[in-house]
C-alpha cells in the first residue's frame, strides 16, 4: 500500500505520516512538498490514497488531484486547506474529494477520516533482521543526524494517545504535564526557535515560552506526531530502567538549579530546561536501541553500556545542531559538565554549581569558589 502526502509544511507532513502509519503500519508513505514533484512522482508510480494541501509553493494542490481523477475515479483523495468556507469546499466537489480537512485540524478527526478511506492493510509481519546492518554499535555509527530523536515518557505518551479523541487543553495545563519530558521540550523548543515561528529573533529558552509562541493546537500536533512513532516509547525493560536513571538525574538537577536560580533572583525557567536536556544524548541512544530491537535484533546490557559510552556525547551535539537550539540554552547545557575558563555568566555558574553539588563525587574544594561566583557566599 502506497500513500502520497503533498504538504509543504514539514511539521504537518510528519504528523500526517505518523497518523497513516498508526493506522496502517506496513504502508509506504511518500511525502512531497511541491506540485511538480507530486505530478512527476504520480506518473512514475500511482498511490493508493493521496492527501494534498491546497496551497503549495509552486501552485495549487488541486492540479495534482485533477491529474489523478483523469486517470482514476477510485483512488481516495483528501484535501487539506486553511480555507473552510462553503465556496472552497464546493469548488473541489467536482473532483470527487472523499474528505475535506480544514486547518488547524485535530489529529483524531483526521485519523477517523483516513480510517474509512485507507485500503485494508496487510497483517503486520514481525521484522526480519538484516545481516547487512551488522551489530548495534555499527548501526549507531551509520545513523544520519536526521534519524536522531528522543523517547517520550511512557505515561505522557499514553495520555497523548488517549487524547487522540480531541480533548482540548490550555497552555498552562500542557506545560505542567510536559515540563519533565526532554523529548517534548526539545522538539517544541526547536520548532519555536525555527525561522517559521521566530520572526523577532528573540530565542525561546523554556517550554512555557515555546508553548506560548506555538499555540495549543500546533503544540498538540507536534506532541501527537512524537507519540504515534513506533519507537517513541521504550518497551524494553532494560531500556526503561536505564532511561529512568537519566531522567531522575535530569529531574534532580532541574530542581537544584531552579532553587539556586531563585536564590540569585534569576529566571529559573532556562536552567530548568537545560537540566532537563543535559542527558539528551543518553536518551537518544536508548531511543535508537529500541528502534534496533523493533527491527528484529536482540540487545544485551553490555552492548548498551558500550553504546552509551561511545555515542551519548556525539548524539547530543548532533541533536543540538540539527534542532538549532539557541546558543544561550546550549551554553547552559554545556555548563552542566564544565565551565569555560573565561565564563562570567551567572546563569552558567549556577548551572555548573548545581551539577557539581549533585555529582557522584563532588569536588568540595571547588564548591565554595562556585558559590562566590554565583553570589551565594
GUMARNU-705983 format. One record per residue (C-alpha): residue number from 1; residue in one letter; x, y, z. Coordinates in steps of 0.1 Angstrom, whole numbers, plus 5000, padded with zeros to 4 digits. Example, Ala and Ser with C-alpha at 12.3 -4.5 7.8 and 13.67 -1.06 7.14 Angstrom:
<pts>
i = 1 | aa = A | px = 5123 | py = 4955 | pz = 5078
i = 2 | aa = S | px = 5137 | py = 4989 | pz = 5071
</pts>
This chain:
<pts>
i = 1 | aa = X | px = 5000 | py = 5000 | pz = 5000
i = 2 | aa = X | px = 5014 | py = 5034 | pz = 4990
i = 3 | aa = X | px = 5002 | py = 5067 | pz = 5004
i = 4 | aa = X | px = 5012 | py = 5101 | pz = 4990
i = 5 | aa = X | px = 5012 | py = 5132 | pz = 5012
i = 6 | aa = X | px = 5015 | py = 5166 | pz = 4994
i = 7 | aa = X | px = 5023 | py = 5192 | pz = 5021
i = 8 | aa = X | px = 5050 | py = 5218 | pz = 5022
i = 9 | aa = X | px = 5048 | py = 5223 | pz = 5060
i = 10 | aa = X | px = 5072 | py = 5196 | pz = 5073
i = 11 | aa = X | px = 5055 | py = 5196 | pz = 5107
i = 12 | aa = X | px = 5021 | py = 5189 | pz = 5093
i = 13 | aa = X | px = 5036 | py = 5164 | pz = 5068
i = 14 | aa = X | px = 5052 | py = 5145 | pz = 5096
i = 15 | aa = X | px = 5020 | py = 5144 | pz = 5117
i = 16 | aa = X | px = 5000 | py = 5131 | pz = 5087
i = 17 | aa = X | px = 5027 | py = 5104 | pz = 5080
i = 18 | aa = X | px = 5026 | py = 5092 | pz = 5116
i = 19 | aa = X | px = 4988 | py = 5091 | pz = 5116
i = 20 | aa = X | px = 4988 | py = 5070 | pz = 5085
i = 21 | aa = X | px = 5014 | py = 5046 | pz = 5099
i = 22 | aa = X | px = 4995 | py = 5043 | pz = 5132
i = 23 | aa = X | px = 4965 | py = 5031 | pz = 5111
i = 24 | aa = X | px = 4985 | py = 5010 | pz = 5086
i = 25 | aa = X | px = 5019 | py = 5002 | pz = 5100
i = 26 | aa = X | px = 5030 | py = 4985 | pz = 5067
i = 27 | aa = X | px = 5021 | py = 5014 | pz = 5045
i = 28 | aa = X | px = 5048 | py = 5031 | pz = 5023
i = 29 | aa = X | px = 5044 | py = 5068 | pz = 5028
i = 30 | aa = X | px = 5058 | py = 5093 | pz = 5004
i = 31 | aa = X | px = 5059 | py = 5130 | pz = 5015
i = 32 | aa = X | px = 5064 | py = 5157 | pz = 4988
i = 33 | aa = X | px = 5063 | py = 5194 | pz = 4991
i = 34 | aa = X | px = 5055 | py = 5207 | pz = 4956
i = 35 | aa = X | px = 5030 | py = 5202 | pz = 4928
i = 36 | aa = X | px = 5058 | py = 5195 | pz = 4902
i = 37 | aa = X | px = 5073 | py = 5168 | pz = 4924
i = 38 | aa = X | px = 5039 | py = 5152 | pz = 4931
i = 39 | aa = X | px = 5029 | py = 5151 | pz = 4894
i = 40 | aa = X | px = 5063 | py = 5135 | pz = 4885
i = 41 | aa = X | px = 5060 | py = 5110 | pz = 4913
i = 42 | aa = X | px = 5024 | py = 5101 | pz = 4904
i = 43 | aa = X | px = 5033 | py = 5094 | pz = 4868
i = 44 | aa = X | px = 5061 | py = 5071 | pz = 4878
i = 45 | aa = X | px = 5041 | py = 5053 | pz = 4905
i = 46 | aa = X | px = 5005 | py = 5060 | pz = 4914
i = 47 | aa = X | px = 4995 | py = 5058 | pz = 4950
i = 48 | aa = X | px = 4965 | py = 5041 | pz = 4967
i = 49 | aa = X | px = 4955 | py = 5073 | pz = 4985
i = 50 | aa = X | px = 4965 | py = 5110 | pz = 4981
i = 51 | aa = X | px = 4965 | py = 5137 | pz = 5008
i = 52 | aa = X | px = 4971 | py = 5171 | pz = 4994
i = 53 | aa = X | px = 4973 | py = 5206 | pz = 5007
i = 54 | aa = X | px = 4956 | py = 5233 | pz = 4987
i = 55 | aa = X | px = 4983 | py = 5260 | pz = 4986
i = 56 | aa = X | px = 5018 | py = 5250 | pz = 4977
i = 57 | aa = X | px = 5049 | py = 5270 | pz = 4967
i = 58 | aa = X | px = 5045 | py = 5263 | pz = 4930
i = 59 | aa = X | px = 5008 | py = 5262 | pz = 4927
i = 60 | aa = X | px = 4976 | py = 5246 | pz = 4939
i = 61 | aa = X | px = 4973 | py = 5210 | pz = 4951
i = 62 | aa = X | px = 4941 | py = 5207 | pz = 4931
i = 63 | aa = X | px = 4963 | py = 5204 | pz = 4899
i = 64 | aa = X | px = 4975 | py = 5170 | pz = 4912
i = 65 | aa = X | px = 4940 | py = 5159 | pz = 4922
i = 66 | aa = X | px = 4928 | py = 5168 | pz = 4887
i = 67 | aa = X | px = 4955 | py = 5147 | pz = 4872
i = 68 | aa = X | px = 4947 | py = 5117 | pz = 4895
i = 69 | aa = X | px = 4910 | py = 5120 | pz = 4886
i = 70 | aa = X | px = 4917 | py = 5119 | pz = 4849
i = 71 | aa = X | px = 4933 | py = 5085 | pz = 4854
i = 72 | aa = X | px = 4912 | py = 5071 | pz = 4882
i = 73 | aa = X | px = 4879 | py = 5077 | pz = 4899
i = 74 | aa = X | px = 4887 | py = 5050 | pz = 4925
i = 75 | aa = X | px = 4917 | py = 5065 | pz = 4943
i = 76 | aa = X | px = 4906 | py = 5082 | pz = 4975
i = 77 | aa = X | px = 4915 | py = 5119 | pz = 4976
i = 78 | aa = X | px = 4918 | py = 5140 | pz = 5008
i = 79 | aa = X | px = 4921 | py = 5178 | pz = 5006
i = 80 | aa = X | px = 4937 | py = 5198 | pz = 5034
i = 81 | aa = X | px = 4933 | py = 5236 | pz = 5035
i = 82 | aa = X | px = 4931 | py = 5266 | pz = 5056
i = 83 | aa = X | px = 4900 | py = 5275 | pz = 5035
i = 84 | aa = X | px = 4870 | py = 5263 | pz = 5054
i = 85 | aa = X | px = 4843 | py = 5284 | pz = 5036
i = 86 | aa = X | px = 4815 | py = 5267 | pz = 5017
i = 87 | aa = X | px = 4827 | py = 5281 | pz = 4983
i = 88 | aa = X | px = 4861 | py = 5265 | pz = 4987
i = 89 | aa = X | px = 4845 | py = 5231 | pz = 4996
i = 90 | aa = X | px = 4821 | py = 5233 | pz = 4967
i = 91 | aa = X | px = 4850 | py = 5243 | pz = 4943
i = 92 | aa = X | px = 4867 | py = 5209 | pz = 4947
i = 93 | aa = X | px = 4835 | py = 5188 | pz = 4949
i = 94 | aa = X | px = 4837 | py = 5181 | pz = 4911
i = 95 | aa = X | px = 4870 | py = 5164 | pz = 4917
i = 96 | aa = X | px = 4853 | py = 5137 | pz = 4938
i = 97 | aa = X | px = 4871 | py = 5146 | pz = 4970
i = 98 | aa = X | px = 4865 | py = 5119 | pz = 4996
i = 99 | aa = X | px = 4873 | py = 5141 | pz = 5026
i = 100 | aa = X | px = 4880 | py = 5178 | pz = 5032
i = 101 | aa = X | px = 4900 | py = 5187 | pz = 5063
i = 102 | aa = X | px = 4904 | py = 5223 | pz = 5074
i = 103 | aa = X | px = 4934 | py = 5237 | pz = 5092
i = 104 | aa = X | px = 4941 | py = 5238 | pz = 5120
i = 105 | aa = X | px = 4929 | py = 5202 | pz = 5124
i = 106 | aa = X | px = 4926 | py = 5178 | pz = 5152
i = 107 | aa = X | px = 4947 | py = 5146 | pz = 5147
i = 108 | aa = X | px = 4918 | py = 5124 | pz = 5160
i = 109 | aa = X | px = 4894 | py = 5137 | pz = 5133
i = 110 | aa = X | px = 4920 | py = 5132 | pz = 5106
i = 111 | aa = X | px = 4926 | py = 5096 | pz = 5118
i = 112 | aa = X | px = 4888 | py = 5089 | pz = 5118
i = 113 | aa = X | px = 4885 | py = 5101 | pz = 5082
i = 114 | aa = X | px = 4915 | py = 5082 | pz = 5070
i = 115 | aa = X | px = 4905 | py = 5050 | pz = 5087
i = 116 | aa = X | px = 4874 | py = 5050 | pz = 5064
i = 117 | aa = X | px = 4894 | py = 5057 | pz = 5033
i = 118 | aa = X | px = 4927 | py = 5038 | pz = 5036
i = 119 | aa = X | px = 4928 | py = 5004 | pz = 5019
i = 120 | aa = X | px = 4928 | py = 4974 | pz = 5042
i = 121 | aa = X | px = 4964 | py = 4968 | pz = 5053
i = 122 | aa = X | px = 4983 | py = 4935 | pz = 5054
i = 123 | aa = X | px = 4986 | py = 4920 | pz = 5088
i = 124 | aa = X | px = 5017 | py = 4934 | pz = 5104
i = 125 | aa = X | px = 5046 | py = 4910 | pz = 5100
i = 126 | aa = X | px = 5074 | py = 4907 | pz = 5125
i = 127 | aa = X | px = 5105 | py = 4925 | pz = 5113
i = 128 | aa = X | px = 5133 | py = 4903 | pz = 5099
i = 129 | aa = X | px = 5168 | py = 4915 | pz = 5109
i = 130 | aa = X | px = 5191 | py = 4923 | pz = 5080
i = 131 | aa = X | px = 5225 | py = 4908 | pz = 5082
i = 132 | aa = X | px = 5239 | py = 4937 | pz = 5063
i = 133 | aa = X | px = 5232 | py = 4961 | pz = 5092
i = 134 | aa = X | px = 5258 | py = 4945 | pz = 5114
i = 135 | aa = X | px = 5258 | py = 4950 | pz = 5152
i = 136 | aa = X | px = 5242 | py = 4978 | pz = 5173
i = 137 | aa = X | px = 5274 | py = 4998 | pz = 5175
i = 138 | aa = X | px = 5280 | py = 4997 | pz = 5137
i = 139 | aa = X | px = 5243 | py = 5006 | pz = 5132
i = 140 | aa = X | px = 5246 | py = 5037 | pz = 5155
i = 141 | aa = X | px = 5278 | py = 5048 | pz = 5138
i = 142 | aa = X | px = 5260 | py = 5048 | pz = 5105
i = 143 | aa = X | px = 5230 | py = 5069 | pz = 5115
i = 144 | aa = X | px = 5224 | py = 5103 | pz = 5100
i = 145 | aa = X | px = 5216 | py = 5133 | pz = 5122
i = 146 | aa = X | px = 5181 | py = 5133 | pz = 5107
i = 147 | aa = X | px = 5174 | py = 5099 | pz = 5123
i = 148 | aa = X | px = 5182 | py = 5110 | pz = 5158
i = 149 | aa = X | px = 5154 | py = 5116 | pz = 5183
i = 150 | aa = X | px = 5144 | py = 5111 | pz = 5220
i = 151 | aa = X | px = 5119 | py = 5087 | pz = 5236
i = 152 | aa = X | px = 5087 | py = 5101 | pz = 5252
i = 153 | aa = X | px = 5079 | py = 5095 | pz = 5288
i = 154 | aa = X | px = 5056 | py = 5064 | pz = 5288
i = 155 | aa = X | px = 5028 | py = 5079 | pz = 5308
i = 156 | aa = X | px = 5028 | py = 5111 | pz = 5288
i = 157 | aa = X | px = 5027 | py = 5091 | pz = 5255
i = 158 | aa = X | px = 4998 | py = 5071 | pz = 5269
i = 159 | aa = X | px = 4979 | py = 5102 | pz = 5278
i = 160 | aa = X | px = 4986 | py = 5117 | pz = 5244
i = 161 | aa = X | px = 4973 | py = 5086 | pz = 5226
i = 162 | aa = X | px = 4942 | py = 5087 | pz = 5248
i = 163 | aa = X | px = 4937 | py = 5123 | pz = 5239
i = 164 | aa = X | px = 4935 | py = 5112 | pz = 5203
i = 165 | aa = X | px = 4898 | py = 5118 | pz = 5209
i = 166 | aa = X | px = 4904 | py = 5155 | pz = 5206
i = 167 | aa = X | px = 4905 | py = 5167 | pz = 5242
i = 168 | aa = X | px = 4915 | py = 5204 | pz = 5243
i = 169 | aa = X | px = 4940 | py = 5216 | pz = 5270
i = 170 | aa = X | px = 4952 | py = 5250 | pz = 5279
i = 171 | aa = X | px = 4988 | py = 5261 | pz = 5276
i = 172 | aa = X | px = 4994 | py = 5261 | pz = 5314
i = 173 | aa = X | px = 4980 | py = 5225 | pz = 5316
i = 174 | aa = X | px = 5003 | py = 5214 | pz = 5288
i = 175 | aa = X | px = 5033 | py = 5230 | pz = 5304
i = 176 | aa = X | px = 5025 | py = 5214 | pz = 5338
i = 177 | aa = X | px = 5020 | py = 5179 | pz = 5321
i = 178 | aa = X | px = 5051 | py = 5181 | pz = 5298
i = 179 | aa = X | px = 5076 | py = 5200 | pz = 5319
i = 180 | aa = X | px = 5095 | py = 5169 | pz = 5329
i = 181 | aa = X | px = 5098 | py = 5153 | pz = 5294
i = 182 | aa = X | px = 5130 | py = 5160 | pz = 5275
i = 183 | aa = X | px = 5117 | py = 5148 | pz = 5241
i = 184 | aa = X | px = 5087 | py = 5172 | pz = 5241
i = 185 | aa = X | px = 5107 | py = 5201 | pz = 5255
i = 186 | aa = X | px = 5135 | py = 5197 | pz = 5229
i = 187 | aa = X | px = 5111 | py = 5193 | pz = 5199
i = 188 | aa = X | px = 5089 | py = 5223 | pz = 5209
i = 189 | aa = X | px = 5119 | py = 5245 | pz = 5215
i = 190 | aa = X | px = 5134 | py = 5235 | pz = 5182
i = 191 | aa = X | px = 5102 | py = 5245 | pz = 5163
i = 192 | aa = X | px = 5095 | py = 5276 | pz = 5183
i = 193 | aa = X | px = 5131 | py = 5288 | pz = 5175
i = 194 | aa = X | px = 5128 | py = 5280 | pz = 5138
i = 195 | aa = X | px = 5126 | py = 5307 | pz = 5112
i = 196 | aa = X | px = 5089 | py = 5299 | pz = 5107
i = 197 | aa = X | px = 5080 | py = 5309 | pz = 5143
i = 198 | aa = X | px = 5108 | py = 5332 | pz = 5155
i = 199 | aa = X | px = 5104 | py = 5362 | pz = 5133
i = 200 | aa = X | px = 5115 | py = 5386 | pz = 5160
i = 201 | aa = X | px = 5148 | py = 5368 | pz = 5166
i = 202 | aa = X | px = 5144 | py = 5365 | pz = 5204
i = 203 | aa = X | px = 5151 | py = 5329 | pz = 5214
i = 204 | aa = X | px = 5127 | py = 5307 | pz = 5234
i = 205 | aa = X | px = 5146 | py = 5292 | pz = 5263
i = 206 | aa = X | px = 5118 | py = 5274 | pz = 5282
i = 207 | aa = X | px = 5089 | py = 5251 | pz = 5275
i = 208 | aa = X | px = 5063 | py = 5276 | pz = 5285
i = 209 | aa = X | px = 5077 | py = 5302 | pz = 5261
i = 210 | aa = X | px = 5077 | py = 5276 | pz = 5233
i = 211 | aa = X | px = 5040 | py = 5267 | pz = 5241
i = 212 | aa = X | px = 5030 | py = 5304 | pz = 5241
i = 213 | aa = X | px = 5048 | py = 5310 | pz = 5208
i = 214 | aa = X | px = 5034 | py = 5279 | pz = 5190
i = 215 | aa = X | px = 4999 | py = 5279 | pz = 5205
i = 216 | aa = X | px = 4980 | py = 5249 | pz = 5219
i = 217 | aa = X | px = 4969 | py = 5234 | pz = 5185
i = 218 | aa = X | px = 5004 | py = 5233 | pz = 5170
i = 219 | aa = X | px = 5019 | py = 5221 | pz = 5202
i = 220 | aa = X | px = 4995 | py = 5192 | pz = 5205
i = 221 | aa = X | px = 5000 | py = 5182 | pz = 5169
i = 222 | aa = X | px = 5038 | py = 5182 | pz = 5174
i = 223 | aa = X | px = 5034 | py = 5161 | pz = 5205
i = 224 | aa = X | px = 5010 | py = 5137 | pz = 5188
i = 225 | aa = X | px = 5034 | py = 5131 | pz = 5159
i = 226 | aa = X | px = 5060 | py = 5120 | pz = 5185
i = 227 | aa = X | px = 5035 | py = 5098 | pz = 5204
i = 228 | aa = X | px = 5025 | py = 5080 | pz = 5173
i = 229 | aa = X | px = 5060 | py = 5070 | pz = 5164
i = 230 | aa = X | px = 5067 | py = 5033 | pz = 5170
i = 231 | aa = X | px = 5099 | py = 5038 | pz = 5189
i = 232 | aa = X | px = 5088 | py = 5069 | pz = 5209
i = 233 | aa = X | px = 5081 | py = 5048 | pz = 5240
i = 234 | aa = X | px = 5107 | py = 5024 | pz = 5254
i = 235 | aa = X | px = 5091 | py = 4989 | pz = 5256
i = 236 | aa = X | px = 5122 | py = 4970 | pz = 5265
i = 237 | aa = X | px = 5125 | py = 4967 | pz = 5304
i = 238 | aa = X | px = 5163 | py = 4973 | pz = 5304
i = 239 | aa = X | px = 5159 | py = 5004 | pz = 5282
i = 240 | aa = X | px = 5132 | py = 5018 | pz = 5305
i = 241 | aa = X | px = 5154 | py = 5011 | pz = 5336
i = 242 | aa = X | px = 5183 | py = 5029 | pz = 5321
i = 243 | aa = X | px = 5161 | py = 5058 | pz = 5309
i = 244 | aa = X | px = 5147 | py = 5062 | pz = 5344
i = 245 | aa = X | px = 5183 | py = 5067 | pz = 5357
i = 246 | aa = X | px = 5190 | py = 5095 | pz = 5333
i = 247 | aa = X | px = 5155 | py = 5111 | pz = 5337
i = 248 | aa = X | px = 5159 | py = 5110 | pz = 5375
i = 249 | aa = X | px = 5193 | py = 5127 | pz = 5372
i = 250 | aa = X | px = 5178 | py = 5154 | pz = 5349
i = 251 | aa = X | px = 5149 | py = 5160 | pz = 5373
i = 252 | aa = X | px = 5171 | py = 5163 | pz = 5404
i = 253 | aa = X | px = 5194 | py = 5187 | pz = 5385
i = 254 | aa = X | px = 5164 | py = 5207 | pz = 5374
i = 255 | aa = X | px = 5151 | py = 5210 | pz = 5410
i = 256 | aa = X | px = 5185 | py = 5221 | pz = 5423
i = 257 | aa = X | px = 5193 | py = 5246 | pz = 5396
i = 258 | aa = X | px = 5159 | py = 5262 | pz = 5399
i = 259 | aa = X | px = 5163 | py = 5265 | pz = 5437
i = 260 | aa = X | px = 5197 | py = 5282 | pz = 5432
i = 261 | aa = X | px = 5184 | py = 5305 | pz = 5405
i = 262 | aa = X | px = 5157 | py = 5317 | pz = 5427
i = 263 | aa = X | px = 5182 | py = 5324 | pz = 5455
i = 264 | aa = X | px = 5201 | py = 5346 | pz = 5429
i = 265 | aa = X | px = 5169 | py = 5363 | pz = 5416
i = 266 | aa = X | px = 5174 | py = 5348 | pz = 5381
i = 267 | aa = X | px = 5147 | py = 5334 | pz = 5359
i = 268 | aa = X | px = 5148 | py = 5297 | pz = 5367
i = 269 | aa = X | px = 5130 | py = 5285 | pz = 5335
i = 270 | aa = X | px = 5160 | py = 5284 | pz = 5312
i = 271 | aa = X | px = 5180 | py = 5265 | pz = 5338
i = 272 | aa = X | px = 5152 | py = 5240 | pz = 5343
i = 273 | aa = X | px = 5151 | py = 5234 | pz = 5306
i = 274 | aa = X | px = 5189 | py = 5230 | pz = 5303
i = 275 | aa = X | px = 5189 | py = 5205 | pz = 5332
i = 276 | aa = X | px = 5161 | py = 5185 | pz = 5316
i = 277 | aa = X | px = 5180 | py = 5183 | pz = 5283
i = 278 | aa = X | px = 5215 | py = 5176 | pz = 5296
i = 279 | aa = X | px = 5210 | py = 5138 | pz = 5292
i = 280 | aa = X | px = 5196 | py = 5140 | pz = 5257
i = 281 | aa = X | px = 5225 | py = 5121 | pz = 5242
i = 282 | aa = X | px = 5220 | py = 5091 | pz = 5265
i = 283 | aa = X | px = 5182 | py = 5091 | pz = 5259
i = 284 | aa = X | px = 5188 | py = 5093 | pz = 5221
i = 285 | aa = X | px = 5210 | py = 5062 | pz = 5223
i = 286 | aa = X | px = 5182 | py = 5044 | pz = 5242
i = 287 | aa = X | px = 5156 | py = 5055 | pz = 5216
i = 288 | aa = X | px = 5178 | py = 5041 | pz = 5188
i = 289 | aa = X | px = 5183 | py = 5009 | pz = 5207
i = 290 | aa = X | px = 5145 | py = 5005 | pz = 5209
i = 291 | aa = X | px = 5142 | py = 5011 | pz = 5172
i = 292 | aa = X | px = 5170 | py = 4985 | pz = 5167
i = 293 | aa = X | px = 5151 | py = 4959 | pz = 5187
i = 294 | aa = X | px = 5119 | py = 4967 | pz = 5169
i = 295 | aa = X | px = 5136 | py = 4959 | pz = 5136
i = 296 | aa = X | px = 5141 | py = 4923 | pz = 5149
i = 297 | aa = X | px = 5175 | py = 4925 | pz = 5165
i = 298 | aa = X | px = 5185 | py = 4914 | pz = 5200
i = 299 | aa = X | px = 5200 | py = 4937 | pz = 5227
i = 300 | aa = X | px = 5224 | py = 4930 | pz = 5255
i = 301 | aa = X | px = 5233 | py = 4951 | pz = 5285
i = 302 | aa = X | px = 5270 | py = 4950 | pz = 5276
i = 303 | aa = X | px = 5262 | py = 4964 | pz = 5241
i = 304 | aa = X | px = 5240 | py = 4991 | pz = 5255
i = 305 | aa = X | px = 5266 | py = 5003 | pz = 5280
i = 306 | aa = X | px = 5292 | py = 5004 | pz = 5252
i = 307 | aa = X | px = 5268 | py = 5024 | pz = 5231
i = 308 | aa = X | px = 5260 | py = 5049 | pz = 5258
i = 309 | aa = X | px = 5297 | py = 5054 | pz = 5264
i = 310 | aa = X | px = 5306 | py = 5059 | pz = 5228
i = 311 | aa = X | px = 5276 | py = 5077 | pz = 5213
i = 312 | aa = X | px = 5259 | py = 5098 | pz = 5240
i = 313 | aa = X | px = 5281 | py = 5129 | pz = 5235
i = 314 | aa = X | px = 5282 | py = 5129 | pz = 5197
i = 315 | aa = X | px = 5245 | py = 5123 | pz = 5195
i = 316 | aa = X | px = 5238 | py = 5152 | pz = 5219
i = 317 | aa = X | px = 5260 | py = 5175 | pz = 5198
i = 318 | aa = X | px = 5242 | py = 5164 | pz = 5166
i = 319 | aa = X | px = 5207 | py = 5169 | pz = 5180
i = 320 | aa = X | px = 5215 | py = 5204 | pz = 5193
i = 321 | aa = X | px = 5229 | py = 5214 | pz = 5159
i = 322 | aa = X | px = 5201 | py = 5198 | pz = 5139
i = 323 | aa = X | px = 5173 | py = 5213 | pz = 5160
i = 324 | aa = X | px = 5192 | py = 5246 | pz = 5162
i = 325 | aa = X | px = 5187 | py = 5250 | pz = 5199
i = 326 | aa = X | px = 5195 | py = 5286 | pz = 5208
i = 327 | aa = X | px = 5231 | py = 5294 | pz = 5219
i = 328 | aa = X | px = 5222 | py = 5305 | pz = 5255
i = 329 | aa = X | px = 5204 | py = 5272 | pz = 5261
i = 330 | aa = X | px = 5234 | py = 5252 | pz = 5246
i = 331 | aa = X | px = 5257 | py = 5271 | pz = 5269
i = 332 | aa = X | px = 5236 | py = 5262 | pz = 5300
i = 333 | aa = X | px = 5236 | py = 5226 | pz = 5289
i = 334 | aa = X | px = 5273 | py = 5227 | pz = 5285
i = 335 | aa = X | px = 5277 | py = 5242 | pz = 5319
i = 336 | aa = X | px = 5263 | py = 5210 | pz = 5334
i = 337 | aa = X | px = 5296 | py = 5194 | pz = 5325
i = 338 | aa = X | px = 5321 | py = 5223 | pz = 5328
i = 339 | aa = X | px = 5327 | py = 5260 | pz = 5327
i = 340 | aa = X | px = 5349 | py = 5278 | pz = 5301
i = 341 | aa = X | px = 5378 | py = 5295 | pz = 5318
i = 342 | aa = X | px = 5366 | py = 5329 | pz = 5309
i = 343 | aa = X | px = 5329 | py = 5323 | pz = 5318
i = 344 | aa = X | px = 5314 | py = 5351 | pz = 5339
i = 345 | aa = X | px = 5277 | py = 5344 | pz = 5331
i = 346 | aa = X | px = 5260 | py = 5339 | pz = 5364
i = 347 | aa = X | px = 5234 | py = 5315 | pz = 5350
i = 348 | aa = X | px = 5261 | py = 5292 | pz = 5337
i = 349 | aa = X | px = 5279 | py = 5293 | pz = 5370
i = 350 | aa = X | px = 5247 | py = 5284 | pz = 5389
i = 351 | aa = X | px = 5241 | py = 5256 | pz = 5364
i = 352 | aa = X | px = 5276 | py = 5242 | pz = 5370
i = 353 | aa = X | px = 5272 | py = 5247 | pz = 5407
i = 354 | aa = X | px = 5240 | py = 5227 | pz = 5408
i = 355 | aa = X | px = 5256 | py = 5199 | pz = 5388
i = 356 | aa = X | px = 5287 | py = 5199 | pz = 5409
i = 357 | aa = X | px = 5267 | py = 5196 | pz = 5441
i = 358 | aa = X | px = 5248 | py = 5166 | pz = 5427
i = 359 | aa = X | px = 5279 | py = 5148 | pz = 5413
i = 360 | aa = X | px = 5286 | py = 5113 | pz = 5424
i = 361 | aa = X | px = 5319 | py = 5126 | pz = 5439
i = 362 | aa = X | px = 5315 | py = 5163 | pz = 5445
i = 363 | aa = X | px = 5346 | py = 5185 | pz = 5443
i = 364 | aa = X | px = 5341 | py = 5200 | pz = 5477
i = 365 | aa = X | px = 5372 | py = 5222 | pz = 5474
i = 366 | aa = X | px = 5357 | py = 5239 | pz = 5443
i = 367 | aa = X | px = 5322 | py = 5244 | pz = 5456
i = 368 | aa = X | px = 5330 | py = 5275 | pz = 5477
i = 369 | aa = X | px = 5345 | py = 5292 | pz = 5447
i = 370 | aa = X | px = 5315 | py = 5284 | pz = 5426
i = 371 | aa = X | px = 5292 | py = 5298 | pz = 5453
i = 372 | aa = X | px = 5312 | py = 5330 | pz = 5454
i = 373 | aa = X | px = 5310 | py = 5334 | pz = 5416
i = 374 | aa = X | px = 5272 | py = 5329 | pz = 5418
i = 375 | aa = X | px = 5270 | py = 5355 | pz = 5445
i = 376 | aa = X | px = 5258 | py = 5330 | pz = 5472
i = 377 | aa = X | px = 5288 | py = 5331 | pz = 5495
</pts>
